Amino acid sequence: MIDIEPIRVVLAGDCPLLRSGFRQVLEGAGVAVVGSVDTGAEAVTLLATVPADVIVVGAVTGRPGVADAKEIRAAHPSIPLLVLGRSGDGDSVRAALGAGARGYLALEGAADGDLLHAVRSLAAGEMYLSPALAAPGAPSVAAPSLSPRHLNPAPRLTERERQVLTLVARGRSNREIAELLGLSANTIAVHRANLMKTLSVRKTAALVLYAVRHGLVTAD
C-alpha cells in the first residue's frame, strides 16, 4: 500500500481559541497542522523552515486579516492562502482576493466540512469560495484593483463560455442555463466540462472564484 502524505497546514490568526478549534477540526480529518501562530510575521518566519501545503489566515477580532495575508503572500507566494472571515460581505471578500488569497470562507453559517473542503480544494490546486457567495443575490465581490487585462478572460474563453461561466457563478443549474441560452442541458454540460478543462479546475467553486476574480459576477 502506498502511504499518502497528509495535507500540511499552517494556521495564523488573532484568536488562539479559534485556532485551537480549527486545529481540532482539521486534525480530526487527517490534516496535519504544522504550525499555529498569531501574526503574519510569525507565519512568514515559521514557513521559512517548516513546509506547508496551505496557509489558513483567520481574523475575527480586532486586527485586519488582509494585512497578514499580504505579508505572508509576499514572502511565500507559492503556498495557497485561505482567508477565514466573519461574514461574506463584498468588501471583505474583495480585500482577501486582492491580497492574493486563493480562497475565502465566511465563518458565519459555515460548518466543519466547509473548512475541510476549502483546505482540500486549495491543496489540490483549486480555488475556493463560500457556496453562499455564489447564490443569486449575493453581493458582488469582483476585485476592483485588478487591471483591465486581468478583468477580461476573452483570450482564453469564447463568448458562449463566458456566458455559461457567468451563469454558473450566479448559482444557475445546467437546466436553468440551457433555458436562458436556448440550448440543451447536455450542451451546457459540455461547455461546463470544457470550462473546467480550460481553466484547469475540478470543482464548481473554483469556476465561481475564477468568475469573481475576473469581474464576470455583478450584484443582482
C-alpha positions in Angstrom: 0.0 0.0 0.0 1.2 3.5 -0.9 1.3 5.9 2.0 -0.4 9.2 1.2 1.2 12.2 2.9 -1.4 14.3 4.8 -2.1 17.9 3.8 0.1 20.3 5.9 -1.5 23.4 7.1 -0.2 26.5 9.0 -2.8 28.4 11.0 -2.4 32.2 11.5 -4.9 34.3 13.3 -5.7 36.7 16.1 -7.7 34.4 18.3 -5.9 31.4 20.0 -9.2 29.8 21.0 -10.5 29.7 17.4 -7.2 28.4 16.1 -7.4 25.6 18.6 -10.9 24.8 17.3 -9.7 24.9 13.7 -6.8 22.6 14.6 -9.2 20.0 16.1 -11.4 20.1 13.0 -8.5 19.6 10.6 -6.5 17.1 12.6 -9.7 15.1 13.2 -9.9 14.7 9.5 -6.3 13.7 9.0 -4.9 17.1 8.1 -1.5 17.9 9.7 -1.4 21.3 11.4 2.3 22.0 11.3 2.1 25.4 13.0 -0.3 27.8 14.7 0.8 31.4 15.1 -0.7 34.8 16.0 0.6 37.1 13.3 1.5 37.2 9.7 5.1 38.0 10.6 5.3 34.8 12.8 3.9 32.8 9.9 6.5 34.1 7.5 9.3 33.1 9.9 7.8 29.7 10.5 7.3 28.9 6.8 10.9 29.6 6.1 11.8 26.3 7.9 8.5 24.4 8.0 7.0 23.2 4.7 3.2 23.7 4.3 0.6 23.0 1.6 -2.0 25.6 2.7 -1.9 28.6 4.9 -5.2 29.5 6.7 -5.5 33.1 7.9 -8.4 33.8 10.3 -9.0 37.3 11.6 -12.2 37.7 13.5 -11.5 40.1 16.3 -9.6 43.3 16.3 -6.7 43.0 13.7 -7.5 43.1 10.0 -6.5 39.7 8.4 -5.8 41.2 5.0 -2.5 42.8 6.2 -1.4 39.4 7.4 -2.4 37.7 4.2 -0.5 40.3 2.1 2.6 39.8 4.3 2.5 36.0 4.0 1.7 36.1 0.3 4.6 38.4 -0.4 7.1 36.1 1.3 5.7 32.7 0.2 3.7 33.3 -3.0 3.7 29.6 -4.0 1.7 28.4 -1.0 -2.1 28.9 -1.5 -3.7 31.0 1.1 -7.2 30.7 2.6 -8.8 33.6 4.4 -11.4 33.0 7.0 -13.7 36.0 7.6 -16.6 36.7 9.9 -19.1 37.2 7.0 -19.3 37.1 3.3 -19.8 40.8 2.7 -18.4 42.1 -0.6 -15.8 44.4 0.9 -14.2 41.6 2.9 -14.1 39.1 0.0 -12.7 41.7 -2.4 -10.0 42.6 0.1 -9.0 39.0 0.6 -8.8 38.3 -3.1 -6.9 41.5 -3.7 -4.4 40.4 -1.1 -3.7 37.2 -3.1 -5.9 34.7 -1.4 -7.0 31.7 -3.4 -9.9 31.1 -1.2 -12.4 32.8 1.1 -14.6 31.1 3.7 -17.2 33.1 5.5 -17.4 31.6 9.1 -20.9 32.9 9.6 -23.1 29.8 8.9 -20.1 27.6 8.0 -19.8 24.0 9.1 -16.7 21.9 9.9 -17.0 20.3 6.5 -16.7 23.7 4.7 -13.3 24.3 6.3 -12.1 20.9 5.3 -13.5 21.3 1.8 -11.7 24.7 1.4 -8.4 23.4 2.6 -8.5 20.3 0.4 -9.5 22.4 -2.6 -6.5 24.7 -2.2 -4.2 21.8 -1.6 -5.4 20.3 -4.9 -4.5 23.5 -6.7 -8.1 24.7 -7.0 -9.7 27.9 -5.8 -12.5 28.1 -3.2 -15.3 30.4 -2.4 -18.0 30.0 0.2 -21.0 28.4 -1.5 -23.3 31.2 -0.2 -21.3 33.8 -2.1 -22.3 32.1 -5.4 -26.0 32.2 -4.7 -28.3 34.6 -6.7 -28.5 37.9 -5.0 -25.2 37.5 -3.2 -23.0 40.7 -3.1 -20.6 41.4 -5.9 -17.1 40.6 -4.9 -15.1 41.4 -8.0 -11.8 42.8 -7.0 -11.7 46.5 -8.3 -7.9 46.7 -8.0 -7.3 44.3 -10.9 -6.1 45.8 -14.1 -8.3 45.6 -17.3 -6.2 42.8 -18.8 -6.9 40.7 -15.7 -10.6 41.5 -15.8 -11.0 40.2 -19.3 -10.8 36.4 -19.8 -11.5 36.7 -23.5 -8.1 35.3 -24.7 -9.0 32.0 -23.0 -12.7 31.8 -23.3 -15.3 32.0 -26.1 -18.3 34.3 -25.8 -20.5 31.3 -25.1 -18.1 30.0 -22.5 -18.1 33.4 -20.8 -21.9 33.4 -20.8 -22.0 29.9 -19.2 -19.4 30.8 -16.7 -21.2 33.9 -15.6 -24.4 32.0 -15.1 -22.6 29.2 -13.2 -21.2 31.8 -10.9 -24.7 33.1 -10.2 -25.7 29.7 -9.0 -27.7 28.5 -12.0 -28.1 24.8 -12.8 -27.3 23.3 -16.2 -31.0 23.2 -17.0 -31.6 26.8 -16.0 -28.7 27.9 -18.1 -29.9 25.9 -21.0 -33.3 27.6 -20.8 -31.8 31.0 -20.6 -29.5 30.5 -23.6 -31.9 28.4 -25.7 -29.6 25.4 -25.7 -29.9 21.8 -24.4 -28.8 20.8 -20.9 -26.4 18.3 -22.5 -24.7 21.2 -24.4 -24.4 23.2 -21.3 -22.8 20.2 -19.5 -20.2 20.0 -22.3 -19.5 23.7 -22.0 -19.1 23.4 -18.3 -16.7 20.4 -18.7 -14.7 22.4 -21.2 -14.5 25.4 -18.9 -13.1 23.2 -16.1 -10.5 21.7 -18.5 -9.6 25.1 -20.0 -9.2 26.7 -16.5 -7.6 23.6 -15.0 -10.1 23.2 -12.2 -12.2 20.3 -10.9 -14.8 22.0 -8.7 -17.7 24.3 -9.4 -16.5 26.5 -6.6 -13.2 27.1 -8.5 -15.2 28.2 -11.5 -17.1 30.6 -9.3 -13.9 32.1 -7.9 -12.4 32.5 -11.3 -15.5 34.4 -12.4 -15.3 36.6 -9.3 -11.6 37.4 -9.7 -12.1 38.3 -13.4 -15.1 40.6 -12.9 -17.8 38.4 -14.5 -20.1 38.4 -11.5 -22.0 41.6 -10.6 -24.7 42.3 -8.0 -28.2 41.3 -9.0 
